[in-house]
Each structure stands twice: as C-alpha cells, then as structure tokens.
Amino acid sequence: MANTKSALKRIRQAEKRRQRNKQIKTRIKSTVRDYLNSLGEEDKESAHQKLISAIKTIDKATSKGIIHKRTAARKKSRLAKKLNKVQQVG
C-alpha cells in the first residue's frame, strides 16, 4: 500500500480513470454489437443509422484518449466495409 498522501491520491485518480475508461469501452462494444446485429436484418437504413451511431461513439472515445486514433480508424473502416458488403449482395 502507498505510504504518502500523493501516492494515495494517485491511486484514487487511477481508479476513477479506470472506471471511466471501462464504461466508455463497454459503450463502444455495445453500439458495435447493435450495428452488427442489425446487418443480419433486412432493413439497411436501420443498419446505416446504427453505423453512424457506432462511429460517433468511437470518435468520442478517441477524442478523450480512451482508444488510439489508428485503432479507431481501423474499427470504423471494418464496420463500413461490412455494410458495403451487405449492400452489394442485397
């Protein structure tokens, strides 16, 4: 356990940040899962709206420094690629 007041404060700060980061990452996973589930359905407009929502969530996390900008770009690219593939088939 920490001995100094400053070390105790850093522990408290780190825990707050960890909880906040966890919450945002969970939100990203949920919106991406919703989007991927909507791809299986016939309504492509709904899938497009959910893609926009997922991209917005990823961008917010990137701007706050939760995920790296290249990781965000890779995720967004892969999500868009899946929508394009579904639209070409159907």
C-alpha positions as CSV (number, residue, x, y, z in Angstrom):
1,M,0.0,0.0,0.0
2,A,1.1,3.6,-0.6
3,N,2.8,5.5,2.1
4,T,2.5,9.1,1.0
5,K,-0.6,11.3,0.6
6,S,0.3,12.0,-3.0
7,A,0.6,8.2,-3.8
8,L,-2.8,7.6,-2.2
9,K,-4.3,10.4,-4.3
10,R,-2.7,8.9,-7.5
11,I,-4.3,5.6,-6.6
12,R,-7.7,7.2,-6.3
13,Q,-7.3,9.1,-9.6
14,A,-6.2,6.0,-11.4
15,E,-9.2,4.0,-10.2
16,K,-11.6,6.8,-11.3
17,R,-10.0,6.9,-14.7
18,R,-10.0,3.1,-15.0
19,Q,-13.8,3.0,-14.2
20,R,-14.5,5.8,-16.8
21,N,-12.4,4.1,-19.5
22,K,-14.1,0.8,-18.8
23,Q,-17.6,2.4,-19.1
24,I,-16.7,4.1,-22.5
25,K,-15.1,0.9,-23.9
26,T,-18.2,-1.1,-22.9
27,R,-20.4,1.5,-24.7
28,I,-18.3,1.1,-27.8
29,K,-18.7,-2.7,-27.7
30,S,-22.5,-2.3,-27.2
31,T,-23.0,0.1,-30.1
32,V,-20.9,-2.1,-32.4
33,R,-22.8,-5.2,-31.4
34,D,-26.1,-3.5,-32.1
35,Y,-24.8,-2.5,-35.5
36,L,-23.6,-6.0,-36.3
37,N,-26.9,-7.5,-35.3
38,S,-28.8,-5.0,-37.5
39,L,-26.7,-6.2,-40.5
40,G,-28.5,-9.5,-40.3
41,E,-31.9,-7.9,-40.7
42,E,-33.3,-6.7,-44.0
43,D,-33.6,-3.0,-43.0
44,K,-30.4,-1.4,-44.4
45,E,-31.5,2.1,-43.4
46,S,-31.5,1.0,-39.8
47,A,-28.1,-0.6,-40.2
48,H,-26.8,2.7,-41.7
49,Q,-28.1,4.7,-38.7
50,K,-26.5,2.3,-36.3
51,L,-23.2,2.5,-38.2
52,I,-23.3,6.3,-37.8
53,S,-24.0,5.9,-34.0
54,A,-21.1,3.4,-33.6
55,I,-18.7,5.7,-35.5
56,K,-19.8,8.6,-33.3
57,T,-19.2,6.6,-30.2
58,I,-15.7,5.5,-31.4
59,D,-14.8,9.1,-32.3
60,K,-15.8,10.4,-28.8
61,A,-13.6,7.7,-27.2
62,T,-10.8,8.7,-29.5
63,S,-11.1,12.4,-28.7
64,K,-11.0,11.6,-24.9
65,G,-7.9,9.5,-25.4
66,I,-9.5,6.2,-24.5
67,I,-8.5,4.4,-27.7
68,H,-5.8,5.3,-30.1
69,K,-6.7,7.2,-33.3
70,R,-5.4,4.4,-35.6
71,T,-7.3,1.8,-33.6
72,A,-10.5,3.9,-34.1
73,A,-9.8,4.3,-37.8
74,R,-9.3,0.5,-38.2
75,K,-12.6,-0.2,-36.3
76,K,-14.6,2.3,-38.4
77,S,-13.1,1.0,-41.6
78,R,-14.0,-2.6,-40.8
79,L,-17.5,-1.6,-39.8
80,A,-18.1,0.4,-43.0
81,K,-16.6,-2.5,-45.1
82,K,-19.2,-4.9,-43.7
83,L,-22.1,-2.5,-44.5
84,N,-20.8,-2.1,-48.1
85,K,-20.5,-5.9,-48.5
86,V,-24.1,-6.4,-47.3
87,Q,-25.4,-3.6,-49.7
88,Q,-23.6,-5.2,-52.7
89,V,-25.0,-8.6,-52.0
90,G,-28.6,-7.4,-51.4
